[in-house]
Amino acid sequence: MTQAPRVNLSDKIRATLEAEIASGQLPPGSRIEEQALMDRFGVSRTPAREAVLLLSSAGLVSPVSRQGAVVSGISLSEYVATLEVLMELEGLAARLSARRMAIAQRQELEQAAQACEKAAKAKDAVKYAVANRLFHEIIYDGSRNDVLARQLRAMRARMRHPQTSMFDRPGRIRNSMSEHQGVLQAILSGDEDAACRLMTGHISSGGNVYADAIATMTQPVVAGPPPSGPLARVTPVRAAAKRAKPLASDNKNREPT
């Protein structure tokens, strides 16, 4: 029996738009029109509308009419709350990957870690951010849990990081790479508990770096994707969120550590 093409089309559109939101190509406030999606993807109104509804249910867009939506921003309090959940889900993904990741994916994870190391040695924050993102993406897929992977990607897309990459912060690349090595070895050795603990610590650490960044900002900051690094304690993040101004729309978003 053939699968319903409408479902496949709507998911394809959703995935494409989600990636564009995560990359900053579609910054907060960007308008998404059903007719434009129909023209771009060569589909009828139904899959275009379904794709927008899927993005809306993930909190990535806000409907503004019966035939469109705008890319959502995120407040500091929402960012912190989402980061708390992200920390736990990233840990779960690492735990499941330690148990389920295929051999080919393990090799890809090692290669991503090597790419991180190469970028770190070159002190290239942009290339490190790309390699870092791939490292986490492989772990999402390695968990072999589509619901978990989809939720993580949607959360990261919504949490695009404000204005500058966390990898621009002094020492963050070095620390992130060291944390990646711990996670990598735990996954490769099949140590589920260590993989979960180290990944949770990695995200927690990145969250604390973010707190330090926004605590020193005097201008409103912009919503963006979250850092992929440890967030051992959330208290510093909450304190910084209280001191910072609300997030505003901007197109200079990068990804978290």
C-alpha positions as a printed Julia matrix, in Angstrom:
257×3 Matrix{Float64}:
  0.0    0.0    0.0
  1.2    3.51  -0.76
  1.67   6.11   1.98
 -0.39   9.26   2.02
  1.72  11.77   0.08
  0.08  14.71   1.83
  1.65  13.74   5.17
  5.08  13.36   3.57
  4.81  16.71   1.82
  3.74  18.61   4.92
  6.56  17.1    6.94
  9.07  17.96   4.23
  7.92  21.58   4.22
  7.99  21.7    8.01
 11.52  20.3    8.16
 12.78  22.79   5.58
 11.26  25.79   7.34
 12.44  24.54  10.73
 16.0   24.35   9.43
 15.72  27.87   8.01
 14.47  29.18  11.35
 17.3   27.42  13.17
 19.93  28.83  10.81
 18.61  32.37  11.15
 17.56  32.52   7.51
 14.04  33.11   8.83
 14.52  35.41  11.86
 11.77  36.27  14.38
  9.05  38.32  12.75
  9.46  36.78   9.3
  6.14  36.25   7.55
  5.23  32.8    6.23
  2.39  32.78   3.7
  0.55  29.64   2.63
  0.4   30.79  -0.98
  4.16  31.37  -1.02
  4.71  27.86   0.33
  2.38  26.43  -2.33
  4.36  28.17  -5.05
  7.76  27.31  -3.62
  7.13  23.61  -3.01
  4.62  23.01  -5.79
  1.92  21.72  -3.43
 -1.74  22.32  -2.75
 -2.97  24.43   0.15
 -3.54  21.46   2.48
  0.09  20.32   2.99
  1.2   23.97   3.17
 -1.35  24.67   5.89
 -0.48  21.47   7.74
  3.21  22.42   7.74
  2.39  25.79   9.29
  0.24  24.09  11.92
  3.1   21.72  12.79
  5.47  24.66  13.21
  2.88  26.45  15.32
  2.39  23.44  17.61
  6.18  23.41  18.16
  6.1   27.1   19.11
  8.2   28.15  16.13
  5.56  30.34  14.47
  2.45  32.24  15.52
 -0.63  32.23  13.27
 -1.64  35.73  12.18
 -4.47  34.88   9.82
 -6.14  31.91   8.24
 -3.46  31.82   5.57
 -0.17  32.64   7.26
  2.02  32.98  10.32
  5.09  34.81  11.6
  8.26  33.3   13.07
  8.06  33.55  16.84
 10.58  35.27  19.08
 11.36  34.11  22.59
 11.57  35.98  25.88
 14.44  35.49  28.31
 12.18  33.7   30.79
 11.0   31.35  28.03
 14.58  30.82  26.93
 15.65  29.82  30.44
 12.65  27.53  30.92
 13.28  25.85  27.57
 16.97  25.48  28.38
 16.08  23.56  31.53
 14.06  21.08  29.48
 16.69  20.96  26.74
 19.31  19.97  29.28
 17.34  16.89  30.32
 16.36  15.87  26.79
 19.93  16.18  25.51
 21.01  13.93  28.35
 18.35  11.4   27.41
 19.43  11.48  23.76
 23.04  10.78  24.8
 21.9    7.94  27.06
 19.88   6.3   24.3
 22.69   6.8   21.79
 25.11   4.99  24.08
 22.72   2.06  23.94
 21.44   2.21  20.38
 23.76   4.16  18.09
 24.77   2.21  14.97
 28.41   1.62  14.07
 28.22   3.96  11.08
 26.79   6.73  13.25
 29.53   6.2   15.84
 32.08   6.76  13.11
 30.25   9.91  12.01
 30.24  11.13  15.62
 34.0   10.64  15.85
 34.43  12.58  12.61
 32.26  15.42  13.93
 34.36  15.54  17.1
 37.49  15.71  14.96
 35.98  18.57  12.97
 35.32  20.37  16.26
 38.93  19.84  17.28
 40.22  21.15  13.94
 38.07  24.28  14.18
 39.12  24.76  17.79
 42.81  24.66  16.89
 42.16  27.22  14.15
 40.17  29.32  16.64
 37.38  29.49  14.08
 34.13  30.07  15.98
 31.96  29.84  12.85
 33.33  26.47  11.74
 33.23  25.22  15.31
 29.54  26.12  15.57
 28.83  24.13  12.39
 30.77  21.09  13.63
 29.17  21.39  17.05
 25.71  21.39  15.56
 26.54  18.26  13.55
 27.88  16.55  16.67
 24.57  17.06  18.47
 22.48  16.2   15.4
 24.21  12.81  15.1
 23.42  12.09  18.74
 19.76  12.99  18.17
 19.56  10.52  15.29
 21.62   7.95  17.2
 18.99   7.87  19.95
 16.67   6.2   17.42
 13.76   8.03  18.98
 12.09  10.19  16.34
  9.85  11.97  18.85
 12.84  12.97  20.98
 14.94  14.05  17.99
 12.1   16.11  16.54
 11.47  17.84  19.88
 15.16  18.68  20.35
 15.45  20.16  16.89
 12.32  22.26  17.38
 13.56  23.55  20.73
 16.94  24.49  19.31
 15.31  26.23  16.38
 13.22  28.32  18.76
 16.18  29.11  21.0
 18.39  30.71  18.4
 21.09  32.48  20.35
 21.11  36.26  20.74
 23.44  38.39  18.6
 26.72  36.53  19.05
 27.74  32.92  19.27
 28.64  31.53  22.66
 31.78  30.26  20.97
 32.97  33.87  20.8
 33.26  33.86  24.59
 36.8   33.37  25.95
 37.63  29.71  26.53
 34.22  28.4   25.47
 35.47  26.53  22.4
 38.21  24.84  24.4
 35.81  23.82  27.17
 33.13  22.7   24.73
 35.57  20.5   22.83
 36.76  18.9   26.07
 33.16  18.21  27.07
 32.47  16.69  23.65
 35.35  14.28  24.13
 33.85  13.04  27.37
 30.43  12.54  25.81
 31.99  10.85  22.77
 33.95   8.33  24.81
 30.95   7.53  27.0
 28.77   6.84  23.94
 31.43   4.78  22.17
 31.97   2.67  25.29
 28.22   2.2   25.81
 28.25   3.88  29.24
 24.68   5.18  29.35
 24.88   6.85  32.76
 28.11   8.67  31.97
 26.82   9.78  28.56
 23.7   11.26  30.13
 25.58  12.92  32.99
 28.29  14.41  30.79
 25.84  15.71  28.18
 23.66  17.28  30.86
 26.75  18.96  32.27
 27.75  20.11  28.78
 24.41  21.85  28.17
 24.48  23.3   31.67
 27.91  24.79  31.09
 26.79  26.47  27.87
 23.8   27.9   29.71
 26.02  29.51  32.31
 28.13  31.07  29.56
 24.93  32.46  28.09
 23.95  33.88  31.49
 27.28  35.67  31.73
 26.79  37.13  28.25
 23.31  38.56  28.78
 24.17  39.81  32.26
 26.67  42.24  30.72
 24.43  43.47  27.91
 23.04  46.99  28.13
 20.97  46.79  24.93
 17.99  44.5   24.34
 19.09  41.08  23.17
 17.65  38.95  20.41
 16.07  35.55  20.43
 18.01  32.75  18.81
 18.9   29.01  19.11
 20.33  27.65  22.35
 23.94  26.83  23.07
 24.9   23.21  23.06
 26.93  23.11  26.2
 26.52  22.26  29.88
 24.14  24.0   32.2
 25.05  22.39  35.5
 23.13  24.94  37.45
 20.21  26.99  36.24
 20.3   29.55  39.04
 22.87  31.83  37.32
 20.78  31.75  34.16
 17.64  32.79  36.0
 19.45  35.63  37.76
 20.81  36.94  34.48
 17.4   36.68  32.87
 15.93  38.93  35.53
 18.59  41.56  34.91
 18.38  41.53  31.12
 15.85  43.29  28.9
 13.22  41.49  26.79
 14.33  39.82  23.6
 13.75  41.64  20.33
 13.68  40.41  16.78
 16.99  40.39  14.89
 18.53  38.44  12.08
 22.0   38.01  13.62
 21.16  34.74  15.32
 23.58  31.91  15.85
 23.42  28.61  17.55
 24.21  27.75  21.16
 27.29  25.95  22.39
